[in-house]
Amino acid sequence: MALKLDRMGSGFSPVNEEDKSVSAYDEYSSDPDFAFGDLGGGAALVAPGATTLTGAFRPKEYSMSDRFFYKLENTIASNHNVPYYILVFFAFVFVIGTAALWINVSHGDPDHPLAQDFHSATFMAVQMLFTGGADTSYLWLSERYVFGLAMVSGVLLTSVLVGLVTESVQDYMSSLKDGKSLVIESGHTLILGHSDKLLPVIRQLSLANESEGGGCVVVLLESGSVQELRDEINTMKSELDGGLRGTRVVVRIGNPCVMDHLLKVAVEKAKAILVLSMGTAAASDARAMRIVLGLVNGLGPRLTAHVTVEV
């Protein structure tokens, strides 16, 4: 199949390849503004200097390094432990490589006869990589080069390890601030949504729980900042006489229409569930219906909480 350029600007139209010499091309064969170009075994009309379709859509060839780093990036993104595996691999390579270099350069040195077998050289390489330390007993220049290289490699490996550990701690603290951790509660009140009625509801619940010595209120936000809501609750708590009277407020973020997010806030162990209205009346009612149906269908007989919906 080939393509014929339509003079009226409507694009390309198909032309039978067997009819290259018939009237389908006769109309343009004498036109100096057009020329025939190859189109995968057929022919097509292209303007002078224009790129044929075959050249314009030629797929890009990726190098081996591009493919390797692409797969490595996806692997690291899917598994946060991969950087540690890579670090252990390079540490192993550095230890074995340093031990081999040490055996090669110190062969025949009478001052270090015990470090010339593989096990002793590996033990020395581990010390050089991860402890460093000054040692003036190495007199041969080649030994000093290997010792210095091992210390620099050890500093790099240790720095990467410290960076990975620091990043892991920061990610964990960030997940705590963002409200993504699991809620381990039972007999709590679960509030789904956030509106201007949230703080008054928390205040009333704290008063109701006072006779029981306090309780727990879990709020599942659909959007917004968890830290900002916590600050608002702390401000309200400081302004109230007696604070929240023993009631604890736990804030998490998630979608109440997703069962996995509901299970993270222990929805099956809640004693009461309150669905706050959000947005317009029609959208709020539809959202509340989806949440209730999700609770009934998702939990079934495990749903023991009393569900209250604001309409």
C-alpha positions as CSV (number, residue, x, y, z in Angstrom):
1,M,0.0,0.0,0.0
2,A,1.3,3.5,-0.8
3,L,-0.1,6.9,0.0
4,K,-1.1,9.7,-2.3
5,L,-1.0,13.3,-1.2
6,D,-4.3,15.0,-1.8
7,R,-4.1,18.5,-3.4
8,M,-7.0,19.8,-1.4
9,G,-5.0,19.4,1.9
10,S,-7.1,16.5,3.2
11,G,-4.0,14.4,3.9
12,F,-3.0,11.1,2.4
13,S,-5.2,8.6,0.6
14,P,-4.3,5.0,-0.1
15,V,-3.1,3.9,-3.6
16,N,-2.7,0.4,-4.9
17,E,1.0,-0.4,-5.3
18,E,0.3,-2.3,-8.6
19,D,-1.1,0.9,-10.1
20,K,2.1,3.0,-9.9
21,S,2.0,3.7,-13.6
22,V,-1.7,4.5,-14.0
23,S,-3.6,7.7,-13.6
24,A,-3.3,7.7,-9.8
25,Y,0.2,9.0,-10.3
26,D,-0.1,10.6,-13.7
27,E,-1.8,13.6,-12.2
28,Y,1.3,14.4,-10.2
29,S,4.1,12.9,-12.3
30,S,4.5,16.1,-14.3
31,D,4.3,18.4,-11.3
32,P,7.8,19.8,-10.5
33,D,6.7,20.5,-6.9
34,F,6.4,16.9,-6.0
35,A,8.6,13.8,-6.2
36,F,8.1,10.1,-5.5
37,G,9.6,8.7,-2.3
38,D,9.8,5.1,-1.0
39,L,7.3,4.1,1.6
40,G,8.2,0.6,2.7
41,G,8.0,-1.1,-0.7
42,G,5.5,1.3,-2.2
43,A,5.7,4.8,-3.5
44,A,4.5,8.1,-2.1
45,L,4.5,11.7,-3.2
46,V,6.7,14.0,-1.1
47,A,7.5,17.6,-1.4
48,P,11.2,18.5,-2.2
49,G,13.3,18.6,1.0
50,A,10.5,16.9,3.1
51,T,11.2,13.9,5.2
52,T,9.4,10.7,4.1
53,L,7.1,9.0,6.6
54,T,9.6,6.1,6.9
55,G,12.3,8.4,8.1
56,A,10.1,10.6,10.3
57,F,8.8,7.7,12.3
58,R,12.0,5.6,12.5
59,P,12.2,4.2,16.0
60,K,15.1,5.4,18.2
61,E,17.8,2.9,18.9
62,Y,18.7,2.8,22.6
63,S,22.2,1.8,23.8
64,M,22.9,-0.9,26.2
65,S,23.8,1.6,28.9
66,D,20.4,3.4,28.4
67,R,18.6,0.1,28.8
68,F,20.7,-0.9,31.8
69,F,20.1,2.3,33.7
70,Y,16.4,2.3,32.8
71,K,16.0,-1.2,34.3
72,L,18.1,-0.2,37.3
73,E,15.9,2.9,37.9
74,N,12.7,0.9,37.8
75,T,14.2,-1.7,40.1
76,I,15.2,0.8,42.7
77,A,11.8,2.6,42.5
78,S,10.0,-0.7,43.1
79,N,12.2,-2.0,45.9
80,H,13.8,0.4,48.4
81,N,16.2,-2.3,49.6
82,V,18.0,-2.4,46.2
83,P,20.5,0.4,47.1
84,Y,21.6,-1.7,50.1
85,Y,22.1,-4.7,47.9
86,I,24.2,-2.7,45.5
87,L,26.3,-1.3,48.3
88,V,27.0,-4.8,49.7
89,F,27.9,-6.0,46.2
90,F,30.4,-3.1,45.7
91,A,31.8,-3.6,49.2
92,F,32.4,-7.3,48.3
93,V,34.1,-6.3,45.0
94,F,36.3,-3.7,46.7
95,V,37.4,-6.1,49.5
96,I,38.2,-8.9,47.0
97,G,39.9,-6.5,44.6
98,T,41.9,-4.8,47.3
99,A,43.0,-8.2,48.7
100,A,44.2,-9.3,45.2
101,L,46.1,-6.1,44.7
102,W,47.7,-6.4,48.1
103,I,48.9,-9.9,47.4
104,N,50.3,-8.7,44.1
105,V,52.2,-5.7,45.3
106,S,53.4,-7.1,48.7
107,H,54.7,-10.4,47.3
108,G,58.2,-10.9,48.6
109,D,57.9,-8.1,51.3
110,P,59.8,-9.5,54.4
111,D,58.0,-6.9,56.6
112,H,54.5,-8.3,55.9
113,P,54.9,-12.1,55.3
114,L,51.6,-12.9,57.0
115,A,49.5,-10.7,54.6
116,Q,50.5,-12.4,51.4
117,D,48.0,-15.3,51.5
118,F,44.4,-14.7,50.4
119,H,42.7,-15.0,53.8
120,S,45.2,-12.6,55.6
121,A,45.0,-10.2,52.7
122,T,41.2,-10.1,52.8
123,F,41.2,-9.5,56.5
124,M,43.7,-6.6,56.0
125,A,41.6,-5.2,53.1
126,V,38.5,-5.1,55.4
127,Q,40.4,-3.2,58.0
128,M,41.8,-0.8,55.5
129,L,38.4,-0.2,53.8
130,F,36.3,0.4,56.9
131,T,38.8,1.6,59.6
132,G,41.5,3.4,57.6
133,G,44.1,4.4,60.2
134,A,47.7,5.5,59.8
135,D,50.4,2.9,59.4
136,T,54.0,3.9,58.7
137,S,55.2,0.3,58.4
138,Y,54.4,0.2,54.7
139,L,57.6,1.1,53.0
140,W,57.0,-0.1,49.5
141,L,55.4,2.6,47.2
142,S,53.1,0.0,45.6
143,E,51.8,-1.0,49.1
144,R,51.2,2.6,50.0
145,Y,49.2,3.1,46.8
146,V,47.0,0.1,47.6
147,F,46.6,1.2,51.2
148,G,45.5,4.7,50.2
149,L,43.2,3.4,47.5
150,A,41.5,1.1,50.0
151,M,41.0,4.0,52.5
152,V,39.4,6.2,49.9
153,S,37.1,3.4,48.8
154,G,36.2,2.7,52.4
155,V,35.3,6.4,53.0
156,L,33.1,6.3,49.9
157,L,31.3,3.1,50.9
158,T,30.8,4.4,54.4
159,S,29.5,7.7,53.2
160,V,27.0,5.9,50.9
161,L,25.9,3.7,53.8
162,V,25.4,6.7,56.1
163,G,23.4,8.5,53.3
164,L,21.2,5.5,52.8
165,V,20.5,5.1,56.5
166,T,19.8,8.8,56.8
167,E,17.4,8.7,53.9
168,S,15.6,5.7,55.3
169,V,15.1,7.5,58.7
170,Q,13.9,10.7,56.9
171,D,11.4,8.7,54.8
172,Y,10.1,7.0,57.9
173,M,9.7,10.3,59.8
174,S,8.1,11.8,56.7
175,S,5.6,8.9,56.5
176,L,4.7,9.5,60.1
177,K,4.1,13.2,59.4
178,D,2.1,12.4,56.3
179,G,-0.2,10.0,58.1
180,K,0.5,6.9,56.1
181,S,1.2,4.4,58.9
182,L,-1.1,1.8,60.2
183,V,-3.6,2.6,63.0
184,I,-3.7,0.0,65.8
185,E,-6.9,0.9,67.7
186,S,-10.2,-0.7,68.7
187,G,-13.4,0.8,69.9
188,H,-12.5,4.1,68.3
189,T,-14.6,6.6,66.4
190,L,-13.7,6.9,62.8
191,I,-14.4,10.1,60.9
192,L,-14.3,10.0,57.1
193,G,-13.7,13.4,55.5
194,H,-12.8,16.9,56.5
195,S,-15.1,19.9,56.6
196,D,-15.7,22.9,58.9
197,K,-17.7,20.7,61.2
198,L,-14.8,18.4,62.0
199,L,-13.4,20.4,64.9
200,P,-16.8,20.9,66.6
201,V,-17.5,17.1,66.2
202,I,-14.1,16.2,67.8
203,R,-14.9,18.6,70.7
204,Q,-18.3,17.0,71.3
205,L,-16.8,13.5,71.1
206,S,-14.2,14.5,73.7
207,L,-17.0,15.7,76.0
208,A,-18.9,12.4,75.5
209,N,-15.8,10.3,76.2
210,E,-15.0,12.1,79.4
211,S,-17.1,9.8,81.5
212,E,-15.1,6.8,80.2
213,G,-11.7,8.5,80.8
214,G,-11.2,9.5,77.2
215,G,-11.2,7.7,73.9
216,C,-9.7,7.7,70.5
217,V,-10.9,9.6,67.4
218,V,-9.4,8.6,64.0
219,V,-9.7,11.1,61.1
220,L,-9.2,9.9,57.5
221,L,-8.4,12.9,55.3
222,E,-9.0,12.6,51.6
223,S,-6.8,15.6,50.8
224,G,-5.0,18.4,52.4
225,S,-2.1,18.5,54.9
226,V,-2.1,16.1,57.9
227,Q,0.3,18.4,59.8
228,E,-2.0,21.4,59.3
229,L,-5.0,19.5,60.7
230,R,-2.9,18.4,63.7
231,D,-1.9,22.0,64.3
232,E,-5.6,23.0,64.2
233,I,-6.5,20.3,66.7
234,N,-3.6,21.3,69.0
235,T,-4.7,24.9,68.8
236,M,-8.3,24.0,69.7
237,K,-7.0,21.7,72.5
238,S,-5.1,24.6,74.0
239,E,-8.1,26.9,73.8
240,L,-10.5,24.5,75.5
241,D,-10.9,24.4,79.2
242,G,-9.5,21.0,80.1
243,G,-8.4,20.2,76.6
244,L,-9.8,17.2,74.9
245,R,-10.4,15.5,78.3
246,G,-8.4,12.4,77.6
247,T,-9.4,11.9,74.0
248,R,-6.7,11.2,71.5
249,V,-7.0,12.2,67.9
250,V,-5.1,10.3,65.2
251,V,-5.0,11.7,61.7
252,R,-4.3,9.7,58.5
253,I,-4.7,10.4,54.8
254,G,-6.4,8.2,52.3
255,N,-9.5,7.6,50.2
256,P,-12.5,6.3,52.1
257,C,-13.8,4.6,48.9
258,V,-10.7,2.4,48.9
259,M,-11.0,-0.6,51.2
260,D,-7.2,-0.9,51.7
261,H,-7.2,2.7,53.1
262,L,-10.1,1.9,55.4
263,L,-8.4,-1.2,56.7
264,K,-5.3,0.9,57.6
265,V,-7.5,2.9,60.0
266,A,-8.9,-0.2,61.6
267,V,-12.4,0.3,60.2
268,E,-13.5,-3.2,61.2
269,K,-12.7,-2.5,64.9
270,A,-14.4,1.0,65.1
271,K,-17.4,1.4,67.3
272,A,-18.8,4.3,65.3
273,I,-18.2,5.7,61.8
274,L,-19.1,9.2,60.8
275,V,-19.1,10.3,57.1
276,L,-18.9,14.1,56.7
277,S,-20.3,15.8,53.7
278,M,-17.9,17.4,51.3
279,G,-18.5,19.6,48.2
280,T,-21.9,20.2,46.7
281,A,-25.0,18.4,47.9
282,A,-25.3,16.0,44.9
283,A,-21.6,15.2,44.9
284,S,-21.6,14.7,48.7
285,D,-24.6,12.4,48.6
286,A,-23.1,10.3,45.8
287,R,-19.8,10.1,47.7
288,A,-21.5,9.0,50.9
289,M,-23.5,6.3,49.0
290,R,-20.2,4.9,47.6
291,I,-18.6,4.9,51.0
292,V,-21.5,3.1,52.7
293,L,-21.9,0.5,49.9
294,G,-18.1,-0.1,50.0
295,L,-18.3,-0.6,53.8
296,V,-21.2,-3.0,53.5
297,N,-19.9,-5.0,50.5
298,G,-16.3,-4.9,51.6
299,L,-16.6,-5.8,55.3
300,G,-19.9,-7.7,55.3
301,P,-20.5,-9.2,58.8
302,R,-17.3,-7.7,60.1
303,L,-18.9,-4.3,60.0
304,T,-20.1,-3.8,63.6
305,A,-19.9,-0.1,63.8
306,H,-22.8,2.3,63.8
307,V,-22.5,4.3,60.6
308,T,-23.8,8.0,60.6
309,V,-23.9,9.9,57.3
310,E,-24.2,13.7,57.0
311,V,-26.5,14.6,54.1
